[in-house]
Amino acid sequence: MQNVIAIDGPAASGKSSVARLLAGRLGWNFVNSGALYRAYAWACLKAGVPPEEESQVAEAAVSWDVTCGIEDGRSWVAVAGARLESELDAGATNAAVSLVARVPQVRALVVGQLRGFAEQGGLVMEGRDIGTVVFPGTPWKFYIDASAEVRQQRRAAQGLDDRVSERDRVDSSRKAAPLSVAEGALVIDSSEMSVEEVVDRVLGHVGGALGTPAREENV
Ligand code: CDP
């Protein structure tokens, strides 16, 4: 397995921006694991399966042709061979994704796909359970948080229709792999930090271990 930096945290905490910039600085691949759950949610809606019907989702999910890969250092996802882009952030997908992601059969399919990325080079992966379930063995685990108010503002500033507190409630209370701080993870509250500051903090933590000089930790 290649080097993996796991970044978890609640909705709109800034972890995607942090993970993308971090991967760019390191020259590693960036994977947004939420995009895979979003692809399953989109496939669920397309198949006409009600996302709240757990047993129907569990039974049908294996037949949804969800694939993923790396191109130009970033992950892509496709359903039935067609890449998804704006569909992933659509209001209907936002409303369905946490319901679909709580189904253990969906999680098992996604976790298998996510682990495959570690064979393809150094990896920065962000999500909800990367440090706890997907790569519990990695020494580099981070939990990026921000106040509920800041997170709602950040999502609204992106112009997206997304009830982040409702997704957080479902993500934190589900039985399968609930959002939680992984053992040994460094918690960073990004409420009053820029993306660059958070990335510097992460690099300051892992830099020495990567063979590059550890940077000054600035928080
Ligand atoms: O960008 P944001 O954090 O708002 O969401 P995302 O990373 O695109 O994840 C969308 C949803 O997928 C989350 O609300 C979770 O329900 C689910 N998810 C998960 O269960 N486990 C992951 N590792 C990543 C996402």
Boltz pocket constraint, residues with backbone or C-beta under 6 A from the ligand:
constraints:
  - pocket:
      binder: B
      contacts: [[A, 9], [A, 10], [A, 11], [A, 12], [A, 13], [A, 16], [A, 33], [A, 34], [A, 35], [A, 37], [A, 38], [A, 97], [A, 98], [A, 99], [A, 101], [A, 102], [A, 126], [A, 127], [A, 128], [A, 129], [A, 130], [A, 167], [A, 168], [A, 171], [A, 177]]
      max_distance: 6.0
